[in-house]
Amino acid sequence: MTPERRIDLTAYDSRDALAAALAQRTADALRSEIADGGAATLAVSGGSTPKLYFQKLSRADLDWSAVTVTLVDERWVPDTEPRSNAKLVKDNLLQNAAAAASFVPLVTDAASPEGGLPEVTERAADLPAPLTVAILGMGGDGHTASFFPGGDRLEDAIDPTGRALVIPMRAAAAIEPRITFTLPALISAKLLVLHIEGEDKKRVLDEALVGTDPLAMPIRAVIDHAPRPLDVVWAA
Ligand SMILES: O=C(O)[C@H](O)[C@@H](O)[C@H](O)[C@H](O)COP(=O)(O)O
């Protein structure tokens, strides 16, 4: 029996309204965590969707010096490259008030994510667990993070019982070699949100909700194993 696939979808009238609301929710969660424990962690995705959200969040009034920002996943390229998620975050999120945040990159000087894995694992392990906030995106093939269909380490990455925090990933659709937080690391976040925009992505989500194979559409692994209905924010 396929587990009932449950999501909690919030549709916004505009991408601007979505970005403002998601920035507010993120800031509230970070403030609350800082008030409780003195520090907070935020893991964000790359790609084109989150740019406006980053720009709005960068102006949030909170103690950014107590926040560590990292990435849900990364392309294994220098942070000077246009394809770098670290570059996207530095150019759009680590600006304004958020410039005071710490940033933990997922790329090292190693030639490959496999070679850099020990150091990246150490960086991830040094972050307070669980993540305070993790913001996921989704590709048109139903990938999220670097959980790509056909990925060489996909089964390990989406194993809900896996012990690895981060894992290398190679897949035709990924273009570059990748490094990604794993499913257990992401679904344990105190606030986990899937941020998608456009009619096409909504159709991809609808398809993911009716099918069953997480290897075919890895977003299904997040939906199936998240400890509560996956929080989805969408605007046309
Ligand atoms: O490194 C990445 O590309 C992301 O982490 C990836 O998982 C992204 O969220 C989706 O590919 C959606 O990307 P778009 O927002 O560009 O559609």
The ligand as an SDF file (V2000), in Angstrom:
LIG
                    3D

 17 16  0  0  0  0  0  0  0  0999 V2000
   22.2920   22.9230   -7.1570 O   0  0  0  0  0  0  0  0  0  0  0  0
   21.1310   22.9340   -7.5490 C   0  0  0  0  0  0  0  0  0  0  0  0
   20.7900   23.0550   -8.7450 O   0  0  0  0  0  0  0  0  0  0  0  0
   19.9980   22.8520   -6.5750 C   0  0  0  0  0  0  0  0  0  0  0  0
   20.2850   22.6390   -5.3420 O   0  0  0  0  0  0  0  0  0  0  0  0
   18.9130   22.0140   -7.1600 C   0  0  0  0  0  0  0  0  0  0  0  0
   18.4170   20.9870   -6.3870 O   0  0  0  0  0  0  0  0  0  0  0  0
   17.8250   23.0060   -7.5090 C   0  0  0  0  0  0  0  0  0  0  0  0
   17.1070   23.3290   -6.3300 O   0  0  0  0  0  0  0  0  0  0  0  0
   16.9170   22.4590   -8.5480 C   0  0  0  0  0  0  0  0  0  0  0  0
   17.7090   22.0180   -9.6280 O   0  0  0  0  0  0  0  0  0  0  0  0
   15.9490   23.5370   -9.0150 C   0  0  0  0  0  0  0  0  0  0  0  0
   16.6890   24.5000   -9.7030 O   0  0  0  0  0  0  0  0  0  0  0  0
   15.9680   25.7970  -10.3270 P   0  0  0  0  0  0  0  0  0  0  0  0
   15.5570   26.6280   -9.1520 O   0  0  0  0  0  0  0  0  0  0  0  0
   17.0510   26.4530  -11.1530 O   0  0  0  0  0  0  0  0  0  0  0  0
   14.8080   25.2980  -11.1310 O   0  0  0  0  0  0  0  0  0  0  0  0
  1  2  2  0
  2  3  1  0
  2  4  1  0
  4  5  1  0
  4  6  1  0
  6  7  1  0
  6  8  1  0
  8  9  1  0
  8 10  1  0
 10 11  1  0
 10 12  1  0
 12 13  1  0
 13 14  1  0
 14 15  2  0
 14 16  1  0
 14 17  1  0
M  END
$$$$
